[in-house]
Amino acid sequence: MSEKRATLKLNATTKRKPGKPGRIAGKSIIYAEPVKQRRRTPAVAPSKLVEQQQKHVRKLKDASAQSWLQETFPHLFGAKPVALCLNIHSDIYRVHRCSGGTNALGFGWNPLSRALKKWTRKPGYLRVVSAPGSMRYGIDGSPVELVSDDHRDYAKDTLHGLNRKKG
């Protein structure tokens, strides 16, 4: 396979060897050497070791966020799960900021968000949400509202899908 080279053409009618002096319209010029096209290399990609370290740090932060949720809100994230009220994440975020936020706790909102997502996809939580007549609870642990029929059906379908994967 031949390598393509970009060359600088000064005048199509002149045929001089590169590096040799020549004249065009009374001006002295030097013909340019052919320019090699270099392959563009992507920005420095993190090595496998760096990727593994980043995953490890993320797992540690996620575990810290999960334990903080369980310590701060034992009535919501205890051994017996309860259905959380809608948009509770904004209340949890407010408490996180009042507790010192990322600087004091060592994790930001992203690990908290992942911990909430993981919690609400557990089979135990889905069973509570899919139970008929189940209530949603607020940040203080008081009942707020009934779980809607749409959310109950979604929880049942998700739970059924999890059970089918287990097999």
C-alpha positions as CSV (number, residue, x, y, z in Angstrom):
1,M,0.0,0.0,0.0
2,S,1.5,3.3,-1.0
3,E,1.6,6.1,1.5
4,K,-0.1,9.4,0.5
5,R,2.1,12.4,0.8
6,A,0.9,16.0,0.6
7,T,3.2,18.2,-1.4
8,L,3.4,21.9,-1.8
9,K,2.8,22.9,-5.4
10,L,4.2,26.4,-6.2
11,N,3.7,26.3,-10.0
12,A,2.4,23.5,-12.1
13,T,4.8,24.3,-15.0
14,T,8.0,24.4,-13.0
15,K,9.7,21.0,-12.4
16,R,12.5,21.5,-10.0
17,K,13.8,19.1,-7.4
18,P,13.0,19.8,-3.8
19,G,15.7,21.9,-2.0
20,K,17.0,23.4,-5.3
21,P,16.7,27.2,-5.9
22,G,14.5,28.4,-8.7
23,R,12.9,31.6,-10.1
24,I,9.3,32.5,-10.5
25,A,8.4,35.9,-11.9
26,G,11.8,37.3,-11.0
27,K,11.7,36.2,-7.3
28,S,14.1,33.6,-5.9
29,I,12.4,30.7,-4.2
30,I,13.3,27.4,-2.6
31,Y,11.1,24.4,-3.4
32,A,9.7,22.7,-0.4
33,E,10.2,19.2,0.7
34,P,7.1,16.9,0.6
35,V,5.2,17.1,3.8
36,K,4.5,13.7,5.5
37,Q,1.0,13.3,6.8
38,R,1.1,12.2,10.4
39,R,-1.6,10.1,11.9
40,R,-3.5,12.0,14.6
41,T,-3.2,10.3,17.9
42,P,-6.1,10.6,20.3
43,A,-5.5,12.5,23.5
44,V,-3.7,10.5,26.1
45,A,-6.2,7.8,27.1
46,P,-6.2,6.7,30.7
47,S,-4.4,3.4,31.2
48,K,-6.2,0.3,32.5
49,L,-4.7,0.9,35.9
50,V,-6.0,4.5,36.1
51,E,-9.5,3.3,35.0
52,Q,-9.5,0.6,37.7
53,Q,-8.5,3.2,40.3
54,Q,-11.3,5.5,39.2
55,K,-13.8,2.7,39.4
56,H,-12.5,1.7,42.9
57,V,-12.8,5.3,44.1
58,R,-16.3,5.6,42.7
59,K,-17.4,2.4,44.4
60,L,-16.0,3.7,47.7
61,K,-17.9,7.0,47.3
62,D,-21.1,5.1,46.4
63,A,-20.7,3.0,49.5
64,S,-20.1,6.1,51.6
65,A,-23.2,7.7,50.2
66,Q,-25.3,4.6,50.9
67,S,-24.1,4.4,54.5
68,W,-24.7,8.1,55.0
69,L,-28.3,7.7,53.7
70,Q,-28.8,4.8,56.2
71,E,-27.3,6.7,59.1
72,T,-29.1,10.0,58.4
73,F,-32.5,8.6,57.5
74,P,-32.8,5.2,59.2
75,H,-36.6,5.4,59.0
76,L,-36.4,5.5,55.2
77,F,-33.3,3.4,54.4
78,G,-33.4,0.9,57.2
79,A,-33.8,-2.9,57.1
80,K,-37.5,-2.6,56.3
81,P,-37.8,-0.5,53.1
82,V,-40.6,2.0,52.7
83,A,-41.9,3.7,49.6
84,L,-40.2,7.1,49.2
85,C,-42.2,10.2,48.4
86,L,-41.9,11.7,44.9
87,N,-39.0,14.1,44.4
88,I,-37.4,13.2,47.7
89,H,-34.0,13.6,46.1
90,S,-34.3,17.4,46.3
91,D,-34.9,17.2,50.1
92,I,-32.0,14.7,50.5
93,Y,-29.8,17.1,48.5
94,R,-30.7,20.0,50.8
95,V,-29.8,17.9,53.8
96,H,-26.5,16.9,52.1
97,R,-25.6,20.6,51.5
98,C,-26.5,21.5,55.1
99,S,-24.3,18.7,56.4
100,G,-21.3,20.2,54.7
101,G,-21.7,18.8,51.2
102,T,-18.8,17.3,49.3
103,N,-16.1,18.9,51.4
104,A,-17.3,17.6,54.7
105,L,-18.8,14.3,53.7
106,G,-16.3,13.2,51.0
107,F,-18.9,12.6,48.3
108,G,-21.0,14.8,46.1
109,W,-24.4,14.5,44.5
110,N,-23.6,11.9,41.9
111,P,-22.8,9.1,44.4
112,L,-26.0,10.0,46.3
113,S,-28.0,9.8,43.1
114,R,-26.5,6.4,42.3
115,A,-27.2,5.2,45.8
116,L,-30.9,6.3,45.5
117,K,-31.2,4.6,42.2
118,K,-29.7,1.4,43.5
119,W,-32.0,1.5,46.6
120,T,-35.2,2.1,44.6
121,R,-34.4,-0.8,42.2
122,K,-34.0,-3.4,45.0
123,P,-36.6,-6.2,45.0
124,G,-37.6,-5.4,48.6
125,Y,-38.3,-1.8,47.7
126,L,-40.2,-2.8,44.6
127,R,-42.3,-5.3,46.7
128,V,-43.3,-2.5,49.1
129,V,-44.2,-0.1,46.2
130,S,-46.2,-2.8,44.4
131,A,-48.2,-3.7,47.5
132,P,-51.9,-2.6,47.4
133,G,-52.6,0.5,49.6
134,S,-48.9,1.3,50.2
135,M,-48.0,4.8,51.3
136,R,-45.2,7.0,50.3
137,Y,-43.1,8.6,53.1
138,G,-41.4,11.9,53.3
139,I,-38.0,12.9,54.5
140,D,-39.2,13.1,58.2
141,G,-40.7,9.6,58.0
142,S,-44.4,10.7,57.9
143,P,-46.8,9.3,55.4
144,V,-47.3,11.7,52.5
145,E,-49.5,10.0,49.8
146,L,-50.7,6.7,48.4
147,V,-48.6,5.1,45.7
148,S,-50.4,5.7,42.4
149,D,-51.7,2.8,40.3
150,D,-49.3,3.6,37.5
151,H,-46.3,3.4,39.9
152,R,-47.6,0.3,41.5
153,D,-48.0,-1.4,38.0
154,Y,-44.5,-0.3,37.0
155,A,-43.0,-1.7,40.2
156,K,-44.8,-5.0,39.6
157,D,-43.5,-5.2,36.0
158,T,-40.0,-4.4,37.1
159,L,-40.1,-7.0,39.9
160,H,-41.5,-9.5,37.4
161,G,-38.6,-8.8,35.0
162,L,-36.0,-9.2,37.9
163,N,-37.6,-12.5,38.9
164,R,-37.6,-13.7,35.3
165,K,-33.8,-12.8,34.9
166,K,-33.0,-14.9,38.0
167,G,-34.7,-17.7,36.4
